[in-house]
Amino acid sequence: MLPGLMGLKLGMTRFFLEEGLAVPATVLQVGPCTVVQKKSEGREGYSAVQLGFRPKKEKRTTKPVLGHFKAAGVEPLAHLKEFPVENPDEYEVGESVDVSLFAPGDLVHVTGTSKGHGFAGVMKRHGFAGGKASHGCKTHRSPGSIGSSAYPARVVKGRKMPGHYGNKQTTVKNLTILDVRPDQNLLIVKGAVPGSTNGLVIVRKGPAAEASEE
């Protein structure tokens, strides 16, 4: 069984549980994904299935990638991602896999690219407390001392400093699936997931779902 699929983050809303509680939720458009290639132990050294997601115009696809799709006999797709499987022969090239892979109540790990915030200071980037807010203080938002003078007489590697904030691959684990709507390719998960609207996300099954399959 495939461990996950690719999708898009459509946005956030609220979801009413059976007991009447309203919880924050994220709506994801997951799949349908197309099997583009199968990787085997004998040839590539590992077992996996390569999936493609979202149609892409042929004129906007590079020739090497276009040849890859033509060899598989599928239309060009915008995103490609490999997912490890135990037996790739269970799938056929060109086969479509949709959101019915998941079920309400399952736990999933969602990976996306966090929103970029550009260059940020230590208070916004790392949550530093900053200096005093009173009159006379000249270091309201500065990081303060970043090292020792006599020993070790250098800045320690990994010191939290101002810099680029966000725009990194981020994974949120163990989100509960609240609802699955296969007719619309929608997956509603509890809580927030990384990324902006229409951002690419990868939804993988959590440990509870994997254990139930075994």
MDAnalysis code that builds the backbone (N, CA, C; Angstrom):
import MDAnalysis as mda
import numpy as np

u = mda.Universe.empty(642, n_residues=214, atom_resindex=np.repeat(np.arange(214), 3), trajectory=True)
u.add_TopologyAttr("name", ["N", "CA", "C"] * 214)
u.add_TopologyAttr("resid", np.arange(1, 215))
u.add_TopologyAttr("resname", ["MET", "LEU", "PRO", "GLY", "LEU", "MET", "GLY", "LEU", "LYS", "LEU", "GLY", "MET", "THR", "ARG", "PHE", "PHE", "LEU", "GLU", "GLU", "GLY", "LEU", "ALA", "VAL", "PRO", "ALA", "THR", "VAL", "LEU", "GLN", "VAL", "GLY", "PRO", "CYS", "THR", "VAL", "VAL", "GLN", "LYS", "LYS", "SER", "GLU", "GLY", "ARG", "GLU", "GLY", "TYR", "SER", "ALA", "VAL", "GLN", "LEU", "GLY", "PHE", "ARG", "PRO", "LYS", "LYS", "GLU", "LYS", "ARG", "THR", "THR", "LYS", "PRO", "VAL", "LEU", "GLY", "HIS", "PHE", "LYS", "ALA", "ALA", "GLY", "VAL", "GLU", "PRO", "LEU", "ALA", "HIS", "LEU", "LYS", "GLU", "PHE", "PRO", "VAL", "GLU", "ASN", "PRO", "ASP", "GLU", "TYR", "GLU", "VAL", "GLY", "GLU", "SER", "VAL", "ASP", "VAL", "SER", "LEU", "PHE", "ALA", "PRO", "GLY", "ASP", "LEU", "VAL", "HIS", "VAL", "THR", "GLY", "THR", "SER", "LYS", "GLY", "HIS", "GLY", "PHE", "ALA", "GLY", "VAL", "MET", "LYS", "ARG", "HIS", "GLY", "PHE", "ALA", "GLY", "GLY", "LYS", "ALA", "SER", "HIS", "GLY", "CYS", "LYS", "THR", "HIS", "ARG", "SER", "PRO", "GLY", "SER", "ILE", "GLY", "SER", "SER", "ALA", "TYR", "PRO", "ALA", "ARG", "VAL", "VAL", "LYS", "GLY", "ARG", "LYS", "MET", "PRO", "GLY", "HIS", "TYR", "GLY", "ASN", "LYS", "GLN", "THR", "THR", "VAL", "LYS", "ASN", "LEU", "THR", "ILE", "LEU", "ASP", "VAL", "ARG", "PRO", "ASP", "GLN", "ASN", "LEU", "LEU", "ILE", "VAL", "LYS", "GLY", "ALA", "VAL", "PRO", "GLY", "SER", "THR", "ASN", "GLY", "LEU", "VAL", "ILE", "VAL", "ARG", "LYS", "GLY", "PRO", "ALA", "ALA", "GLU", "ALA", "SER", "GLU", "GLU"])
u.atoms.positions = np.array([
    [0.843, -1.192, 0.000],
    [0.000, 0.000, 0.000],
    [0.882, 1.247, 0.000],
    [0.488, 2.227, -0.821],
    [1.250, 3.465, -0.882],
    [1.213, 4.189, 0.468],
    [2.354, 4.743, 0.896],
    [2.371, 5.433, 2.187],
    [1.823, 6.855, 2.136],
    [1.642, 7.417, 0.933],
    [1.164, 8.796, 0.873],
    [0.901, 9.253, -0.539],
    [0.462, 10.516, -0.641],
    [0.148, 11.136, -1.930],
    [0.550, 12.605, -1.884],
    [0.545, 13.222, -3.069],
    [0.779, 14.657, -3.173],
    [-0.545, 15.396, -3.269],
    [-0.532, 16.667, -2.886],
    [-1.755, 17.449, -2.951],
    [-1.473, 18.932, -2.845],
    [-2.546, 19.706, -2.708],
    [-2.461, 21.154, -2.578],
    [-3.165, 21.592, -1.299],
    [-2.631, 22.620, -0.672],
    [-3.303, 23.239, 0.468],
    [-4.275, 24.286, -0.058],
    [-5.564, 24.062, 0.159],
    [-6.584, 24.982, -0.345],
    [-6.894, 26.103, 0.638],
    [-6.657, 25.877, 1.911],
    [-6.930, 26.916, 2.893],
    [-7.442, 26.317, 4.192],
    [-7.758, 27.216, 5.155],
    [-8.230, 26.776, 6.460],
    [-9.699, 27.121, 6.649],
    [-10.343, 26.369, 7.509],
    [-11.733, 26.581, 7.850],
    [-11.944, 26.044, 9.257],
    [-13.199, 25.878, 9.650],
    [-13.486, 25.210, 10.919],
    [-14.402, 24.031, 10.642],
    [-14.253, 23.017, 11.482],
    [-14.998, 21.776, 11.284],
    [-15.736, 21.455, 12.582],
    [-17.030, 21.141, 12.450],
    [-17.843, 20.844, 13.623],
    [-17.839, 19.345, 13.887],
    [-17.400, 18.969, 15.072],
    [-17.402, 17.572, 15.469],
    [-18.810, 17.135, 15.871],
    [-18.982, 15.834, 16.043],
    [-20.298, 15.308, 16.394],
    [-20.786, 15.838, 17.735],
    [-19.872, 16.116, 18.663],
    [-20.279, 16.624, 19.970],
    [-20.551, 18.118, 19.961],
    [-20.446, 18.740, 18.769],
    [-20.779, 20.147, 18.637],
    [-19.613, 21.098, 18.760],
    [-18.417, 20.588, 18.989],
    [-17.231, 21.443, 19.092],
    [-16.749, 21.860, 17.710],
    [-16.311, 23.106, 17.601],
    [-15.728, 23.617, 16.359],
    [-14.208, 23.618, 16.497],
    [-13.518, 22.959, 15.587],
    [-12.058, 22.869, 15.646],
    [-11.473, 23.449, 14.361],
    [-10.280, 24.056, 14.437],
    [-9.638, 24.544, 13.212],
    [-9.231, 23.384, 12.319],
    [-9.389, 23.566, 11.025],
    [-9.093, 22.495, 10.082],
    [-8.511, 23.077, 8.806],
    [-7.753, 22.244, 8.101],
    [-7.163, 22.620, 6.813],
    [-7.734, 21.717, 5.728],
    [-8.128, 22.325, 4.621],
    [-8.683, 21.579, 3.488],
    [-7.564, 21.343, 2.482],
    [-7.337, 20.076, 2.147],
    [-6.303, 19.693, 1.197],
    [-6.939, 19.007, -0.008],
    [-6.477, 19.365, -1.189],
    [-6.862, 18.630, -2.394],
    [-5.767, 17.604, -2.656],
    [-6.046, 16.353, -2.346],
    [-5.040, 15.292, -2.430],
    [-5.350, 14.398, -3.625],
    [-4.384, 14.335, -4.565],
    [-4.573, 13.519, -5.754],
    [-5.586, 14.136, -6.703],
    [-5.962, 13.394, -7.741],
    [-5.433, 12.063, -8.066],
    [-3.998, 12.117, -8.594],
    [-3.207, 11.136, -8.196],
    [-1.825, 11.019, -8.639],
    [-1.703, 9.843, -9.605],
    [-0.817, 9.994, -10.572],
    [-0.622, 8.981, -11.610],
    [0.710, 8.274, -11.412],
    [0.695, 6.951, -11.531],
    [1.930, 6.174, -11.441],
    [2.728, 6.386, -12.726],
    [3.919, 6.963, -12.594],
    [4.754, 7.271, -13.761],
    [5.861, 6.240, -13.944],
    [6.405, 5.705, -12.842],
    [7.520, 4.777, -12.947],
    [7.561, 3.871, -11.724],
    [8.049, 2.647, -11.920],
    [8.233, 1.699, -10.819],
    [9.724, 1.426, -10.648],
    [10.200, 1.485, -9.411],
    [11.596, 1.211, -9.090],
    [11.676, -0.138, -8.377],
    [12.599, -0.987, -8.801],
    [12.705, -2.328, -8.231],
    [14.083, -2.544, -7.606],
    [14.162, -3.533, -6.737],
    [15.433, -3.868, -6.081],
    [16.471, -4.324, -7.100],
    [16.041, -5.089, -8.103],
    [16.981, -5.626, -9.071],
    [17.624, -4.578, -9.956],
    [16.878, -3.517, -10.281],
    [17.389, -2.522, -11.221],
    [17.933, -1.269, -10.521],
    [17.111, -0.651, -9.674],
    [17.527, 0.584, -9.013],
    [18.124, 0.361, -7.631],
    [17.919, -0.838, -7.064],
    [18.459, -1.111, -5.749],
    [17.507, -0.817, -4.610],
    [16.307, -0.379, -4.925],
    [15.299, -0.127, -3.897],
    [13.924, -0.216, -4.546],
    [12.902, -0.411, -3.730],
    [11.540, -0.567, -4.225],
    [10.757, 0.708, -3.956],
    [10.229, 1.289, -5.019],
    [9.468, 2.527, -4.874],
    [8.572, 2.718, -6.089],
    [7.641, 3.642, -5.949],
    [6.752, 4.018, -7.040],
    [6.846, 5.530, -7.204],
    [7.059, 5.970, -8.439],
    [7.118, 7.400, -8.728],
    [5.739, 7.883, -9.158],
    [5.227, 8.882, -8.444],
    [3.908, 9.431, -8.745],
    [4.033, 10.822, -9.344],
    [3.097, 11.156, -10.212],
    [3.003, 12.485, -10.791],
    [1.702, 13.146, -10.373],
    [1.752, 14.478, -10.242],
    [0.567, 15.212, -9.775],
    [0.413, 16.512, -10.551],
    [-0.800, 16.846, -10.906],
    [-1.230, 18.068, -11.589],
    [-0.770, 18.087, -13.049],
    [-1.715, 18.207, -13.979],
    [-1.370, 18.282, -15.407],
    [-0.509, 19.503, -15.710],
    [0.337, 19.346, -16.720],
    [1.226, 20.435, -17.136],
    [1.266, 20.487, -18.654],
    [1.290, 21.686, -19.209],
    [1.316, 21.833, -20.662],
    [2.618, 21.262, -21.231],
    [2.487, 20.610, -22.367],
    [3.660, 19.992, -22.981],
    [4.709, 21.026, -23.364],
    [4.267, 22.208, -23.829],
    [5.223, 23.238, -24.257],
    [5.998, 23.838, -23.075],
    [5.508, 23.627, -21.862],
    [6.198, 24.143, -20.685],
    [7.034, 23.066, -19.992],
    [7.164, 21.906, -20.628],
    [7.943, 20.796, -20.076],
    [9.238, 20.645, -20.849],
    [10.358, 20.493, -20.146],
    [11.636, 20.338, -20.822],
    [11.682, 19.011, -21.578],
    [12.504, 18.953, -22.599],
    [12.558, 17.761, -23.453],
    [12.976, 16.495, -22.695],
    [13.980, 16.538, -21.814],
    [14.319, 15.313, -21.080],
    [13.155, 14.794, -20.236],
    [12.478, 15.698, -19.542],
    [11.344, 15.283, -18.708],
    [10.182, 14.825, -19.588],
    [9.990, 15.495, -20.724],
    [8.924, 15.097, -21.634],
    [9.168, 13.688, -22.163],
    [10.427, 13.351, -22.434],
    [10.754, 12.000, -22.876],
    [10.471, 10.971, -21.799],
    [10.667, 11.355, -20.543],
    [10.371, 10.456, -19.421],
    [8.877, 10.128, -19.385],
    [8.048, 11.145, -19.599],
    [6.601, 10.921, -19.594],
    [6.153, 10.108, -20.814],
    [6.740, 10.375, -21.966],
    [6.351, 9.653, -23.173],
    [6.744, 8.180, -23.081],
    [7.884, 7.902, -22.434],
    [8.281, 6.504, -22.252],
    [7.300, 5.760, -21.360],
    [6.694, 6.488, -20.421],
    [5.704, 5.871, -19.540],
    [4.319, 5.853, -20.158],
    [4.120, 6.640, -21.221],
    [2.815, 6.679, -21.866],
    [1.783, 7.476, -21.095],
    [2.240, 8.501, -20.342],
    [1.315, 9.351, -19.590],
    [1.509, 10.806, -20.008],
    [0.502, 11.618, -19.746],
    [0.574, 13.038, -20.061],
    [1.541, 13.745, -19.108],
    [2.153, 14.861, -19.538],
    [3.088, 15.586, -18.665],
    [2.421, 16.032, -17.371],
    [3.166, 15.924, -16.266],
    [2.676, 16.312, -14.954],
    [3.657, 17.279, -14.309],
    [3.136, 18.151, -13.455],
    [3.949, 19.231, -12.904],
    [4.890, 18.762, -11.797],
    [4.473, 17.785, -11.005],
    [5.262, 17.377, -9.846],
    [5.489, 15.869, -9.870],
    [6.705, 15.451, -9.535],
    [7.063, 14.040, -9.440],
    [7.621, 13.763, -8.050],
    [7.222, 12.629, -7.483],
    [7.688, 12.272, -6.144],
    [7.687, 10.759, -6.004],
    [8.753, 10.230, -5.388],
    [8.840, 8.793, -5.159],
    [8.342, 8.440, -3.758],
    [7.626, 7.325, -3.676],
    [7.138, 6.808, -2.411],
    [7.587, 5.359, -2.279],
    [8.252, 4.991, -1.198],
    [8.707, 3.601, -1.034],
    [7.540, 2.648, -0.826],
    [7.588, 1.510, -1.484],
    [6.582, 0.449, -1.331],
    [7.301, -0.887, -1.259],
    [6.649, -1.874, -0.675],
    [7.253, -3.201, -0.566],
    [7.204, -3.943, -1.896],
    [6.110, -3.817, -2.630],
    [5.941, -4.551, -3.886],
    [5.459, -3.597, -4.977],
    [6.365, -3.057, -5.793],
    [5.947, -2.133, -6.862],
    [5.062, -2.793, -7.912],
    [5.124, -4.125, -8.036],
    [4.324, -4.810, -9.055],
    [2.828, -4.754, -8.764],
    [2.453, -4.280, -7.568],
    [1.033, -4.127, -7.270],
    [0.413, -2.965, -8.048],
    [1.262, -2.125, -8.629],
    [0.775, -0.943, -9.343],
    [1.183, -1.020, -10.804],
    [0.381, -0.399, -11.658],
    [0.647, -0.347, -13.080],
    [0.943, 1.083, -13.496],
    [1.891, 1.266, -14.419],
    [2.208, 2.591, -14.927],
    [0.973, 3.163, -15.621],
    [0.630, 4.377, -15.274],
    [-0.582, 5.000, -15.797],
    [-1.768, 4.885, -14.865],
    [-1.646, 4.064, -13.822],
    [-2.739, 3.890, -12.855],
    [-2.919, 5.160, -12.038],
    [-4.163, 5.471, -11.706],
    [-4.482, 6.660, -10.914],
    [-4.780, 6.261, -9.476],
    [-4.223, 7.022, -8.531],
    [-4.445, 6.792, -7.103],
    [-5.060, 8.058, -6.521],
    [-6.173, 7.897, -5.782],
    [-6.869, 9.076, -5.278],
    [-6.877, 9.114, -3.750],
    [-7.658, 10.052, -3.220],
    [-7.668, 10.323, -1.787],
    [-8.331, 9.207, -0.981],
    [-8.995, 8.273, -1.627],
    [-9.621, 7.156, -0.908],
    [-8.577, 6.272, -0.216],
    [-7.298, 6.566, -0.442],
    [-6.225, 5.869, 0.262],
    [-6.288, 6.122, 1.767],
    [-6.907, 7.252, 2.157],
    [-6.992, 7.640, 3.563],
    [-8.415, 7.431, 4.083],
    [-8.548, 7.445, 5.416],
    [-9.843, 7.246, 6.058],
    [-9.958, 8.199, 7.249],
    [-11.171, 8.635, 7.587],
    [-11.353, 9.509, 8.758],
    [-10.834, 8.839, 10.027],
    [-10.158, 9.629, 10.851],
    [-9.586, 9.113, 12.082],
    [-8.126, 8.735, 11.971],
    [-7.614, 8.569, 10.740],
    [-6.205, 8.252, 10.557],
    [-5.327, 9.434, 10.953],
    [-4.102, 9.134, 11.336],
    [-3.104, 10.166, 11.595],
    [-2.187, 10.286, 10.390],
    [-1.885, 11.514, 9.994],
    [-1.046, 11.733, 8.820],
    [0.043, 12.745, 9.147],
    [1.151, 12.634, 8.401],
    [2.222, 13.617, 8.453],
    [2.143, 14.459, 7.181],
    [2.090, 15.772, 7.329],
    [1.957, 16.675, 6.179],
    [3.234, 17.489, 6.043],
    [3.847, 17.414, 4.863],
    [5.083, 18.137, 4.571],
    [4.809, 19.209, 3.530],
    [5.286, 20.419, 3.779],
    [5.133, 21.517, 2.835],
    [6.266, 22.512, 3.008],
    [6.235, 23.565, 2.218],
    [7.224, 24.629, 2.311],
    [6.623, 25.789, 3.090],
    [7.231, 26.119, 4.215],
    [6.689, 27.166, 5.074],
    [6.732, 28.523, 4.370],
    [5.877, 29.423, 4.818],
    [5.823, 30.761, 4.235],
    [7.135, 31.501, 4.478],
    [7.608, 32.194, 3.471],
    [8.836, 32.963, 3.603],
    [8.570, 34.327, 4.210],
    [9.422, 34.748, 5.158],
    [9.270, 36.049, 5.814],
    [10.453, 36.970, 5.531],
    [11.324, 36.562, 4.609],
    [12.459, 37.399, 4.288],
    [13.480, 37.457, 5.417],
    [14.208, 38.579, 5.516],
    [15.210, 38.762, 6.564],
    [14.502, 39.198, 7.836],
    [14.751, 38.483, 8.916],
    [14.073, 38.773, 10.182],
    [15.080, 38.812, 11.323],
    [14.737, 39.555, 12.355],
    [15.582, 39.651, 13.540],
    [15.387, 38.475, 14.472],
    [16.135, 38.482, 15.574],
    [16.111, 37.332, 16.479],
    [14.802, 37.218, 17.243],
    [14.100, 38.318, 17.467],
    [12.850, 38.252, 18.208],
    [11.764, 37.565, 17.377],
    [11.700, 37.899, 16.112],
    [10.699, 37.278, 15.237],
    [11.132, 35.888, 14.793],
    [12.421, 35.726, 14.528],
    [12.913, 34.467, 13.973],
    [13.068, 33.382, 15.037],
    [13.537, 33.751, 16.231],
    [13.839, 32.757, 17.255],
    [13.069, 32.958, 18.560],
    [12.285, 34.013, 18.656],
    [11.510, 34.229, 19.870],
    [12.293, 34.806, 21.021],
    [13.368, 35.562, 20.759],
    [14.131, 36.186, 21.834],
    [13.261, 37.199, 22.579],
    [13.590, 37.436, 23.845],
    [12.814, 38.365, 24.662],
    [13.130, 39.824, 24.336],
    [14.332, 40.098, 23.844],
    [14.706, 41.467, 23.557],
    [15.162, 42.210, 24.802],
    [15.505, 43.465, 24.613],
    [15.950, 44.286, 25.739],
    [14.786, 44.932, 26.459],
    [15.099, 45.805, 27.394],
    [14.069, 46.492, 28.158],
    [13.286, 47.461, 27.271],
    [12.018, 47.671, 27.621],
    [11.183, 48.592, 26.846],
    [11.165, 49.984, 27.467],
    [11.939, 50.178, 28.516],
    [11.928, 51.452, 29.241],
    [12.808, 52.480, 28.544],
    [12.665, 53.735, 28.988],
    [13.490, 54.820, 28.450],
    [14.947, 54.598, 28.829],
    [15.816, 54.962, 27.926],
    [17.236, 54.822, 28.186],
    [17.834, 53.562, 27.602],
    [17.015, 52.547, 27.349],
    [17.521, 51.311, 26.745],
    [17.727, 51.522, 25.252],
    [18.875, 51.129, 24.769],
    [19.185, 51.287, 23.350],
    [19.241, 49.949, 22.615],
    [18.825, 48.888, 23.284],
    [18.893, 47.546, 22.673],
    [17.540, 46.850, 22.791],
    [16.501, 47.502, 22.293],
    [15.145, 46.965, 22.437],
    [14.985, 45.603, 21.751],
    [15.520, 45.461, 20.538],
    [15.293, 44.241, 19.765],
    [16.604, 43.587, 19.305],
    [17.697, 43.943, 19.922],
    [18.988, 43.399, 19.509],
    [19.222, 42.039, 20.153],
    [20.095, 41.200, 19.577],
    [20.345, 39.863, 20.131],
    [21.188, 39.871, 21.389],
    [21.897, 40.956, 21.676],
    [22.781, 40.983, 22.841],
    [24.135, 40.359, 22.514],
    [24.830, 39.888, 23.524],
    [26.150, 39.300, 23.328],
    [26.038, 37.993, 22.545],
    [26.961, 37.797, 21.605],
    [26.929, 36.576, 20.796],
    [28.126, 35.668, 21.048],
    [28.994, 36.012, 21.992],
    [30.146, 35.153, 22.260],
    [30.974, 35.679, 23.411],
    [32.075, 35.005, 23.701],
    [32.986, 35.387, 24.774],
    [34.263, 35.961, 24.176],
    [34.892, 36.874, 24.915],
    [36.086, 37.527, 24.382],
    [37.359, 36.722, 24.653],
    [37.590, 36.348, 25.908],
    [38.831, 35.659, 26.249],
    [38.800, 34.190, 25.815],
    [37.716, 33.502, 26.145],
    [37.612, 32.096, 25.772],
    [36.161, 31.778, 25.456],
    [35.838, 31.175, 24.341],
    [36.762, 30.650, 23.325],
    [37.200, 31.677, 22.289],
    [36.900, 32.953, 22.537],
    [37.356, 34.033, 21.653],
    [36.828, 33.873, 20.223],
    [35.642, 33.354, 20.113],
    [35.019, 33.224, 18.787],
    [33.514, 33.048, 18.989],
    [32.780, 33.132, 17.910],
    [31.341, 32.903, 17.961],
    [31.090, 31.407, 17.763],
    [30.375, 30.802, 18.684],
    [30.127, 29.364, 18.631],
    [29.266, 29.033, 17.413],
    [29.616, 27.959, 16.740],
    [28.886, 27.547, 15.553],
    [27.440, 27.199, 15.914],
    [26.512, 27.672, 15.102],
    [25.100, 27.404, 15.342],
    [24.411, 28.460, 16.183],
    [25.087, 29.547, 16.494],
    [24.498, 30.614, 17.301],
    [23.268, 31.183, 16.584],
    [22.183, 31.374, 17.329],
    [20.963, 31.922, 16.738],
    [21.161, 33.404, 16.456],
    [20.999, 33.760, 15.172],
    [21.266, 35.113, 14.717],
    [20.151, 35.581, 13.792],
    [20.108, 36.873, 13.469],
    [19.157, 37.334, 12.452],
    [19.475, 36.685, 11.102],
    [18.484, 36.544, 10.261],
    [18.723, 35.943, 8.949],
    [17.433, 35.589, 8.249],
    [17.554, 34.768, 7.204],
    [16.395, 34.376, 6.402],
    [15.444, 33.517, 7.235],
    [14.173, 33.903, 7.220],
    [13.173, 33.240, 8.060],
    [12.103, 32.618, 7.175],
    [11.875, 31.320, 7.360],
    [10.827, 30.632, 6.597],
    [11.330, 30.117, 5.261],
    [10.362, 29.731, 4.397],
    [10.655, 29.195, 3.066],
    [11.526, 27.949, 3.158],
    [11.201, 27.073, 4.119],
    [11.926, 25.826, 4.297],
    [10.943, 24.663, 4.345],
    [11.420, 23.488, 3.974],
    [10.570, 22.303, 4.059],
    [10.266, 21.994, 5.522],
    [8.990, 21.894, 5.827],
    [8.540, 21.693, 7.200],
    [7.519, 20.567, 7.231],
    [7.584, 19.749, 8.269],
    [6.646, 18.636, 8.431],
    [5.915, 18.762, 9.754],
    [4.587, 18.656, 9.689],
    [3.755, 18.614, 10.893],
    [3.243, 17.187, 11.023],
    [3.504, 16.573, 12.173],
    [3.202, 15.153, 12.334],
    [1.909, 14.916, 13.115],
    [1.334, 13.746, 12.837],
    [0.193, 13.214, 13.588],
    [-1.009, 14.157, 13.599],
    [-1.402, 14.619, 12.413],
    [-2.638, 15.382, 12.276],
    [-3.786, 14.403, 12.033],
    [-4.900, 14.625, 12.701],
    [-6.044, 13.732, 12.579],
    [-6.879, 14.093, 11.361],
    [-7.240, 13.066, 10.573],
    [-8.132, 13.285, 9.427],
    [-9.560, 13.383, 9.941],
    [-10.202, 14.505, 9.658],
    [-11.582, 14.720, 10.098],
    [-12.597, 14.221, 9.087],
    [-12.281, 14.348, 7.803],
    [-13.236, 13.936, 6.773],
    [-12.493, 13.670, 5.472],
    [-13.007, 12.720, 4.709],
    [-12.469, 12.391, 3.385],
    [-13.615, 12.465, 2.384],
    [-13.424, 13.199, 1.288],
    [-14.457, 13.359, 0.267],
    [-13.873, 12.972, -1.094],
    [-13.941, 11.679, -1.429],
    [-13.322, 11.197, -2.673],
    [-13.905, 11.822, -3.936],
    [-15.201, 12.163, -3.918],
    [-15.813, 12.735, -5.117],
    [-15.244, 14.107, -5.456],
    [-14.662, 14.801, -4.447],
    [-14.051, 16.112, -4.668],
    [-12.537, 16.096, -4.479],
    [-11.979, 14.926, -4.193],
    [-10.540, 14.780, -3.924],
    [-10.099, 15.646, -2.748],
    [-10.944, 15.744, -1.744],
    [-10.658, 16.603, -0.600],
    [-10.343, 15.777, 0.638],
    [-9.389, 16.305, 1.400],
    [-9.002, 15.720, 2.673],
    [-9.006, 16.849, 3.692],
    [-9.759, 16.683, 4.777],
    [-9.845, 17.706, 5.813],
    [-9.121, 17.194, 7.049],
    [-8.081, 17.910, 7.455],
    [-7.277, 17.500, 8.603],
    [-7.406, 18.531, 9.711],
    [-7.257, 18.077, 10.942],
    [-7.365, 18.955, 12.097],
    [-6.083, 19.763, 12.271],
    [-6.223, 21.069, 12.451],
    [-5.061, 21.920, 12.680],
    [-4.525, 22.539, 11.405],
    [-3.359, 23.144, 11.524],
    [-2.734, 23.866, 10.419],
    [-1.610, 23.047, 9.802],
    [-1.349, 23.285, 8.541],
    [-0.242, 22.643, 7.830],
    [0.645, 23.740, 7.244],
    [1.917, 23.452, 7.012],
    [2.825, 24.488, 6.506],
    [2.506, 24.880, 5.076],
    [2.836, 26.122, 4.726],
    [2.691, 26.567, 3.346],
    [1.566, 27.565, 3.172],
    [1.550, 28.163, 1.987],
    [0.517, 29.121, 1.642],
    [-0.577, 28.443, 0.824],
    [-1.611, 29.187, 0.491],
    [-2.709, 28.654, -0.303],
    [-2.208, 28.197, -1.667],
    [-2.671, 27.042, -2.105],
    [-2.259, 26.412, -3.373],
    [-0.818, 25.935, -3.352],
    [-0.228, 25.838, -2.164],
    [1.124, 25.306, -2.048],
    [1.115, 23.786, -2.094],
    [2.181, 23.204, -2.635],
    [2.287, 21.749, -2.735],
    [2.547, 21.141, -1.363],
    [1.821, 20.076, -1.048],
    [2.025, 19.354, 0.203],
    [2.130, 17.863, -0.097],
    [2.809, 17.149, 0.793],
    [2.921, 15.692, 0.698],
    [2.292, 15.119, 1.959],
    [1.292, 14.300, 1.777],
    [0.553, 13.713, 2.898],
    [0.955, 12.251, 3.025],
    [1.534, 11.893, 4.162],
    [1.961, 10.518, 4.418],
    [1.167, 9.936, 5.578],
    [0.959, 8.655, 5.542],
    [0.248, 7.984, 6.615],
    [1.088, 7.981, 7.886],
    [0.421, 8.175, 9.026],
    [1.092, 8.155, 10.304],
    [1.305, 6.739, 10.800],
    [1.948, 6.588, 11.957],
    [2.259, 5.247, 12.472],
    [1.020, 4.422, 12.774],
    [-0.066, 5.055, 13.210],
    [-1.279, 4.305, 13.560],
    [-1.885, 3.653, 12.329],
    [-1.933, 4.396, 11.197],
    [-2.510, 3.852, 9.971],
    [-1.643, 2.739, 9.407],
    [-0.299, 2.907, 9.503],
    [0.607, 1.879, 8.985],
    [0.480, 0.585, 9.797],
    [0.330, 0.721, 11.120],
    [0.224, -0.460, 11.972],
    [-1.076, -1.218, 11.711],
    [-2.169, -0.479, 11.415],
    [-3.446, -1.150, 11.165],
    [-3.422, -1.964, 9.878],
    [-2.630, -1.519, 8.885],
    [-2.520, -2.262, 7.646],
    [-1.783, -3.572, 7.840],
    [-0.788, -3.567, 8.734],
    [-0.034, -4.788, 9.001],
    [-0.885, -5.807, 9.762],
])
